[in-house]
């Protein structure tokens, strides 16, 4: 395993085509201060630039995945509010706060979050930026912003509507109530409940990493772009993506592996930095 990025807040390790992104502020339940915001953005960029990454696991050290905004740091020098451009988009489609979630959506490879302990506010919105979520049964999730007189503003409008009905979203947001990992699975906030969500996430990431990276990236793009698009646009995108895959080197490697029952030897796409 090689470490490709590391700060006091976030670390990225890569092994066997899987990037493991670890929030390392465990003593503070990985609460979001200015350094954590920046660390998460830089970690996403490091994953995008790393060669050979086919799947990503996102998790937090210590007792919690991420307890949300660090309220005690709000007025300090490292407060997210001290980042003067936090609500500015610049050249990006989203502002800095939103990119904590949307930068994982924008990665071409699948992102799997492993949730335990507290998953509150911005921490939950970060988790919603993953493609798949495993949660411990006793994890505690909450859209907590109304408790502080705020609305959720970290990309939730692009993630939550794909997972739950609007009445469920409103009820959770209006009340800021806490739900267990098990209830979150019933509501659709998480994909699976697992006694060891990190082990489960790593197992799934390893399975995905054995597939053609071209096909997996195309599938993520297909669903992300076409899920709420008009039918005609989805059908057209299916056709365009499939034409690029059919007969390609990685597609033929997948066919060969299927017939020979031997592991496929895939070529990884070149990293793209933005």
C-alpha positions as CSV (number, residue, x, y, z in Angstrom):
1,X,0.0,0.0,0.0
2,X,1.3,3.5,-0.9
3,X,0.2,6.8,0.6
4,X,-0.4,9.3,-2.2
5,X,-1.8,12.1,0.0
6,X,-1.6,13.0,3.6
7,X,-2.4,15.9,5.9
8,X,-3.4,16.2,9.6
9,X,-7.0,15.8,8.5
10,X,-7.1,13.3,5.6
11,X,-5.0,10.5,4.2
12,X,-5.2,8.6,0.9
13,X,-3.7,5.2,0.5
14,X,-3.7,3.1,-2.7
15,X,-3.4,-0.7,-3.0
16,X,-4.7,-3.2,-5.5
17,X,-6.5,-0.5,-7.5
18,X,-8.5,0.7,-4.5
19,X,-7.9,4.1,-2.9
20,X,-8.8,4.3,0.8
21,X,-9.6,7.8,1.9
22,X,-9.4,8.2,5.7
23,X,-10.6,11.1,7.7
24,X,-7.9,11.3,10.4
25,X,-9.4,13.8,13.0
26,X,-10.7,11.0,15.1
27,X,-10.3,12.8,18.4
28,X,-12.8,15.3,17.2
29,X,-15.2,12.8,15.6
30,X,-13.8,14.1,12.2
31,X,-15.7,17.3,12.6
32,X,-15.5,19.7,9.7
33,X,-13.2,22.7,10.3
34,X,-11.4,24.8,7.6
35,X,-8.5,22.3,7.4
36,X,-10.9,19.4,7.1
37,X,-12.8,21.1,4.3
38,X,-9.6,21.7,2.4
39,X,-8.2,18.3,3.1
40,X,-11.2,16.5,1.7
41,X,-11.1,18.6,-1.5
42,X,-7.4,17.9,-1.9
43,X,-7.9,14.2,-1.2
44,X,-10.5,14.0,-3.9
45,X,-8.1,15.7,-6.3
46,X,-5.4,13.3,-5.3
47,X,-7.6,10.3,-6.0
48,X,-8.5,11.6,-9.4
49,X,-4.8,12.1,-10.2
50,X,-3.6,8.7,-8.9
51,X,-2.9,6.1,-11.5
52,X,-4.8,2.8,-11.6
53,X,-7.6,3.6,-9.1
54,X,-10.7,1.7,-9.9
55,X,-12.7,2.1,-6.7
56,X,-12.6,4.3,-3.6
57,X,-13.4,3.6,0.1
58,X,-14.2,6.6,2.2
59,X,-14.2,6.3,6.0
60,X,-13.3,8.0,9.3
61,X,-10.9,7.1,12.0
62,X,-12.0,7.1,15.7
63,X,-15.5,6.8,17.1
64,X,-17.4,8.5,14.2
65,X,-17.4,8.8,10.4
66,X,-18.0,12.6,10.6
67,X,-20.0,14.5,13.2
68,X,-20.6,17.5,10.9
69,X,-19.5,21.1,11.2
70,X,-17.1,21.8,14.1
71,X,-19.3,24.3,16.0
72,X,-16.6,25.0,18.5
73,X,-14.3,26.2,15.7
74,X,-16.9,28.4,14.1
75,X,-15.4,31.7,15.3
76,X,-11.8,30.5,15.4
77,X,-9.0,31.1,12.9
78,X,-9.6,27.7,11.3
79,X,-13.4,28.1,11.0
80,X,-14.9,27.2,7.6
81,X,-16.4,30.7,7.9
82,X,-12.9,32.1,7.7
83,X,-12.6,30.6,4.2
84,X,-13.8,33.7,2.4
85,X,-14.7,31.8,-0.8
86,X,-16.6,29.0,0.9
87,X,-19.9,30.1,-0.8
88,X,-18.2,31.1,-4.0
89,X,-18.2,28.8,-7.0
90,X,-15.2,30.2,-8.9
91,X,-14.6,28.0,-12.0
92,X,-16.5,25.0,-10.4
93,X,-20.1,24.1,-10.7
94,X,-20.4,24.0,-6.9
95,X,-19.0,26.1,-4.0
96,X,-16.4,24.9,-1.6
97,X,-18.8,23.5,1.0
98,X,-20.8,21.7,-1.7
99,X,-17.7,20.3,-3.3
100,X,-17.0,18.3,-0.1
101,X,-19.8,16.0,-1.4
102,X,-20.0,16.7,-5.1
103,X,-16.2,16.2,-5.8
104,X,-16.8,12.5,-5.0
105,X,-19.8,12.4,-7.3
106,X,-17.6,13.9,-10.0
107,X,-14.9,11.2,-9.7
108,X,-15.1,8.8,-12.6
109,X,-14.8,5.7,-10.4
110,X,-17.2,4.4,-7.8
111,X,-17.0,5.7,-4.2
112,X,-18.1,3.6,-1.3
113,X,-18.6,5.1,2.2
114,X,-18.3,3.2,5.4
115,X,-20.3,4.8,8.2
116,X,-20.1,4.4,11.9
117,X,-20.7,6.4,15.0
118,X,-22.0,10.0,14.3
119,X,-22.9,10.9,10.8
120,X,-24.4,14.4,11.3
121,X,-25.1,17.4,9.1
122,X,-22.2,18.0,6.7
123,X,-20.9,14.5,7.6
124,X,-24.1,12.9,6.2
125,X,-24.0,15.1,3.1
126,X,-20.4,14.0,2.6
127,X,-21.6,10.4,2.8
128,X,-24.4,11.1,0.4
129,X,-21.8,12.1,-2.2
130,X,-20.6,8.4,-2.3
131,X,-22.2,6.0,-4.8
132,X,-22.8,3.3,-2.2
133,X,-23.0,3.5,1.6
134,X,-22.5,0.8,4.3
135,X,-23.6,1.7,7.8
136,X,-23.1,0.0,11.2
137,X,-26.5,-0.9,12.7
138,X,-25.9,1.5,15.6
139,X,-24.5,4.4,13.5
140,X,-26.5,7.6,14.1
141,X,-27.4,9.7,11.1
142,X,-29.0,13.2,11.0
143,X,-29.7,16.1,8.7
144,X,-29.0,18.3,11.6
145,X,-28.8,21.8,10.1
146,X,-32.2,23.0,11.3
147,X,-30.9,22.6,14.9
148,X,-28.6,25.5,14.2
149,X,-31.1,27.6,12.3
150,X,-29.7,26.6,8.9
151,X,-30.6,24.6,5.8
152,X,-28.5,21.7,4.5
153,X,-26.3,23.3,1.8
154,X,-23.6,20.8,0.9
155,X,-25.0,19.3,-2.3
156,X,-28.0,17.6,-0.7
157,X,-30.3,18.8,-3.5
158,X,-28.3,16.7,-5.9
159,X,-28.1,13.6,-3.7
160,X,-31.1,13.1,-1.4
161,X,-33.8,13.3,-4.1
162,X,-32.4,10.2,-5.7
163,X,-32.6,8.2,-2.5
164,X,-35.8,9.1,-0.6
165,X,-39.3,10.5,-1.3
166,X,-39.8,14.3,-0.7
167,X,-41.9,13.8,2.4
168,X,-39.2,11.7,4.0
169,X,-36.6,14.3,3.1
170,X,-38.7,17.1,4.5
171,X,-39.5,15.2,7.8
172,X,-35.8,14.4,8.4
173,X,-34.8,18.0,7.6
174,X,-37.5,19.8,9.5
175,X,-37.0,17.7,12.7
176,X,-33.2,17.1,12.5
177,X,-34.1,13.8,14.2
178,X,-31.5,11.1,14.5
179,X,-31.9,7.7,12.8
180,X,-29.9,4.5,13.3
181,X,-28.1,2.7,10.6
182,X,-30.9,0.2,10.4
183,X,-33.6,2.8,10.0
184,X,-31.4,4.7,7.5
185,X,-31.3,1.5,5.4
186,X,-35.1,1.2,5.5
187,X,-35.5,4.8,4.5
188,X,-33.0,4.5,1.7
189,X,-30.3,6.8,3.1
190,X,-27.8,3.9,3.1
191,X,-27.4,0.9,0.8
192,X,-26.5,-1.8,3.3
193,X,-26.2,-2.4,7.1
194,X,-23.0,-4.2,8.1
195,X,-21.5,-5.1,11.5
196,X,-18.1,-4.0,10.1
197,X,-18.9,-1.4,7.4
198,X,-15.3,-0.7,6.6
199,X,-14.6,-4.4,5.9
200,X,-17.8,-4.6,3.8
201,X,-16.8,-1.5,1.8
202,X,-13.3,-2.8,1.2
203,X,-14.7,-6.2,0.1
204,X,-17.1,-4.6,-2.4
205,X,-14.3,-2.2,-3.7
206,X,-12.0,-5.2,-4.3
207,X,-14.8,-6.9,-6.3
208,X,-15.4,-3.8,-8.4
209,X,-11.7,-3.4,-9.0
210,X,-11.7,-6.8,-10.8
211,X,-14.1,-5.4,-13.5
212,X,-13.1,-3.4,-16.6
213,X,-12.5,0.1,-15.4
214,X,-13.8,1.4,-18.7
215,X,-17.2,-0.4,-18.1
216,X,-17.5,0.7,-14.5
217,X,-16.7,4.3,-15.2
218,X,-19.2,4.3,-18.1
219,X,-21.9,2.8,-15.9
220,X,-21.4,5.4,-13.2
221,X,-21.6,8.2,-15.9
222,X,-24.6,6.6,-17.4
223,X,-26.6,6.5,-14.2
224,X,-25.4,9.9,-12.9
225,X,-26.3,11.7,-16.1
226,X,-29.4,9.8,-17.2
227,X,-31.2,8.9,-14.0
228,X,-33.4,12.0,-14.0
229,X,-32.9,13.0,-17.7
230,X,-35.6,12.6,-20.4
231,X,-35.9,9.1,-21.7
232,X,-34.5,10.0,-25.1
233,X,-31.3,11.4,-23.6
234,X,-30.8,8.3,-21.5
235,X,-31.2,6.0,-24.5
236,X,-28.8,8.1,-26.5
237,X,-26.2,8.0,-23.8
238,X,-26.5,4.2,-23.5
239,X,-25.8,3.9,-27.2
240,X,-22.9,6.3,-27.2
241,X,-21.2,4.6,-24.2
242,X,-21.7,1.1,-25.5
243,X,-20.3,1.9,-28.9
244,X,-17.1,3.1,-27.3
245,X,-16.9,-0.1,-25.2
246,X,-17.7,-2.8,-27.8
247,X,-14.5,-4.2,-29.3
248,X,-12.2,-2.1,-27.0
249,X,-9.1,-3.7,-25.5
250,X,-10.6,-3.9,-22.0
251,X,-13.9,-5.2,-23.3
252,X,-12.1,-8.0,-25.1
253,X,-10.1,-8.7,-22.0
254,X,-13.3,-9.1,-20.0
255,X,-14.7,-11.5,-22.6
256,X,-11.5,-13.6,-22.6
257,X,-11.5,-13.7,-18.8
258,X,-15.1,-14.9,-18.9
259,X,-14.3,-17.8,-21.2
260,X,-11.0,-18.8,-19.6
261,X,-12.0,-18.3,-16.0
262,X,-8.7,-16.4,-15.5
263,X,-8.3,-12.9,-14.0
264,X,-8.5,-10.2,-16.7
265,X,-5.6,-8.0,-17.4
266,X,-7.1,-4.5,-17.9
267,X,-5.5,-1.3,-18.9
268,X,-6.4,1.6,-16.6
269,X,-7.5,5.0,-18.0
270,X,-5.0,7.8,-17.7
271,X,-5.5,10.0,-14.6
272,X,-7.2,13.3,-15.3
273,X,-6.6,16.4,-13.2
274,X,-8.9,19.4,-13.2
